[in-house]
Structures are given as structure tokens and as C-alpha cells.
């Protein structure tokens, strides 16, 4: 049974939700609550890329002695265009979210591979 049994929407939006990600979301429900909004914002800012995909990964920050959840936007846009979309999203909306300011959630963009 999934750790996210009460949040099937998240598993439908984000690819490959691992047990570690699920445990992180249970520990930080504010992050879990924000993820549908993050997906809507990504859709708005990356609308030129119908092939985009979203993933989640927990990464440890040894300098801060804490883990952080990363939303990974896999995009088929040219690297500079994808970075521009991400920059606008971060500046316009993302950085104002409380869980982001608390160091619990971050976002990156990666190229969408040909086999993805």
C-alpha cells in the first residue's frame, strides 16, 4: 500500500513517487498540499512543451543537515528556453510559497530524454 494512500492525485501527476518521497510528504504535509498547485503552475509556465513530465526526488543537503524535496521538470524545450520558463515560474510564484522559504521544496529543470 502506498504511503500516499490519501493523496492519489499526487501519484497521478508526478511520475514514480518513491517510498522515500512518500515518507517525506507524510512528514511535511504542507509540501504535499502544495504539489497540485506546483503542477498547475508548471503547466502554465511550460505550456509550450506538451511533452513535459514531472518527477519528485528527495535529496540530502549535508550542509543544512536536512533533506529537501525537488520537483523535477523534464522538458523537451531547448535548454535556454526551459531555464527561462523555470526562472519566470520561480520568480513569479514559487519563491513566495512558505514551504519553499522553509527549505522543504525546490525545483529544477532537466532535459527530457529521447527514451522518456
FENUR-V410876 format. One record per residue. N is the residue number from 1. RES is the residue in one small letter. PSI is psi in whole degrees, -180 to 180 (none if undefined). Layout:
n=N res=RES psi=PSI
n=N res=RES psi=PSI
This chain:
n=1 res=x psi=139
n=2 res=x psi=144
n=3 res=x psi=-27
n=4 res=x psi=35
n=5 res=x psi=-27
n=6 res=x psi=4
n=7 res=x psi=59
n=8 res=x psi=-24
n=9 res=x psi=-40
n=10 res=x psi=-44
n=11 res=x psi=-26
n=12 res=x psi=-23
n=13 res=x psi=-43
n=14 res=x psi=131
n=15 res=x psi=139
n=16 res=x psi=56
n=17 res=x psi=110
n=18 res=x psi=166
n=19 res=x psi=-37
n=20 res=x psi=-42
n=21 res=x psi=-45
n=22 res=x psi=-44
n=23 res=x psi=-38
n=24 res=x psi=-43
n=25 res=x psi=-34
n=26 res=x psi=-40
n=27 res=x psi=-34
n=28 res=x psi=79
n=29 res=x psi=-23
n=30 res=x psi=-34
n=31 res=x psi=-46
n=32 res=x psi=-44
n=33 res=x psi=-29
n=34 res=x psi=-21
n=35 res=x psi=-39
n=36 res=x psi=-37
n=37 res=x psi=-39
n=38 res=x psi=-46
n=39 res=x psi=-42
n=40 res=x psi=-40
n=41 res=x psi=-41
n=42 res=x psi=-43
n=43 res=x psi=-42
n=44 res=x psi=-42
n=45 res=x psi=-24
n=46 res=x psi=28
n=47 res=x psi=-24
n=48 res=x psi=-5
n=49 res=x psi=88
n=50 res=x psi=-13
n=51 res=x psi=-2
n=52 res=x psi=152
n=53 res=x psi=155
n=54 res=x psi=138
n=55 res=x psi=166
n=56 res=x psi=138
n=57 res=x psi=135
n=58 res=x psi=127
n=59 res=x psi=141
n=60 res=x psi=138
n=61 res=x psi=98
n=62 res=x psi=-28
n=63 res=x psi=-34
n=64 res=x psi=-7
n=65 res=x psi=44
n=66 res=x psi=165
n=67 res=x psi=157
n=68 res=x psi=141
n=69 res=x psi=131
n=70 res=x psi=130
n=71 res=x psi=122
n=72 res=x psi=116
n=73 res=x psi=109
n=74 res=x psi=121
n=75 res=x psi=144
n=76 res=x psi=1
n=77 res=x psi=159
n=78 res=x psi=147
n=79 res=x psi=-45
n=80 res=x psi=-35
n=81 res=x psi=-42
n=82 res=x psi=-43
n=83 res=x psi=-38
n=84 res=x psi=-43
n=85 res=x psi=-46
n=86 res=x psi=-44
n=87 res=x psi=-44
n=88 res=x psi=-43
n=89 res=x psi=-46
n=90 res=x psi=-47
n=91 res=x psi=-41
n=92 res=x psi=-33
n=93 res=x psi=-50
n=94 res=x psi=-47
n=95 res=x psi=-15
n=96 res=x psi=-5
n=97 res=x psi=137
n=98 res=x psi=-42
n=99 res=x psi=-26
n=100 res=x psi=-46
n=101 res=x psi=-30
n=102 res=x psi=-1
n=103 res=x psi=25
n=104 res=x psi=-15
n=105 res=x psi=135
n=106 res=x psi=171
n=107 res=x psi=139
n=108 res=x psi=163
n=109 res=x psi=141
n=110 res=x psi=154
n=111 res=x psi=143
n=112 res=x psi=120
n=113 res=x psi=159
n=114 res=x psi=-31
n=115 res=x psi=-3
n=116 res=x psi=none
